[in-house]
């Protein structure tokens, strides 16, 4: 089960997402992921938080940061697995 709450102050958003996988992310990763994921469409908070929760099963904080800094993306298998698990949130 994924829990998400968002509060907006000025132009910044602070997200609180509880992950249940092996990895737990610091606020900077959570905020960057949620901001990026929800940027294109409003109302995707549940889907984005579910996806982050699913990623926490396979992607460490270090890997998450490395992928983000390199401008890359997650391996297709991991992306597909998270998307399928969270499809009902769209």
N, C-alpha and C positions, 0 to 999 in steps of 0.2 A: 504494500500500500504506500502511495506517495503522498506527501503532504506539501502543499505550496501556499505561501502567503506573499503578497507583494505590497510594498508601501512606496509611494513616490514622494520624494522631497526635492523641491526645485526641479532641476533637469535630470537628476539621477534617480535610479531605482535601486532599492535594496531588496533582494530576493532571499527567501528562506526556504530551502528545499531539503527535506530529509531523505537521504539515500539509504537503501537497505542492502546494498551489495557489499563486496569485500572492501571497497575503497570509499572513503569519505573525503569530500572536497572542501578546501578552504573557501571562504566567502568570495575571494576574487575570481576563482574559477566559476563558481555558481553564478555570480552576477554577470560575468562576461558571457557565459553560455546562454543564460536566460535572456539577456538583452539582445544578443544576436538572433536567437531562435524566435523571439516574439516581435522582432523589428518589422517584419514584412506583413504580418497580420495580427490584429488584436484578437483576443479570445483564445489564444493558443497556449495559455499558461499551463493548463492541465496536461496537454500533449508534451510540451517542452519539459516540464518537471518529471513526467513519466519517462521520457527519453533519457534525461540525465540520470534518473534512478537506474534504468536498465544499463546505461553505460558504466555505472559504478560497479557492475559485476565483473567487467573485463578491462577497464581502462584506469590505470593508476593516475594519481595527480601529476607525477612526473611525465608520463606519456601524454596526458591531456595538455600540459603546458608545452611540451615539445611539438606536438601536432599543431597547436595554436600559433606558436611563434614561427613555425615553418610555413604557415599559411596552407597547411595540408588538410586532409580529411581523415576520418576514421576508416579503417579497413571495411570494404563492402559487406562482409559477413556480419560484422558488429553493427554497422548502420542498419542493415536489413532486419536483424534480430530485434533491435530497439524499435524500429518503425512498426514492425508487425505486432509486437507486444503492446504498443501504445496506440494502435490505429483506432480503437474505440473512443479515444479522447478527442478525436477531431470532430 
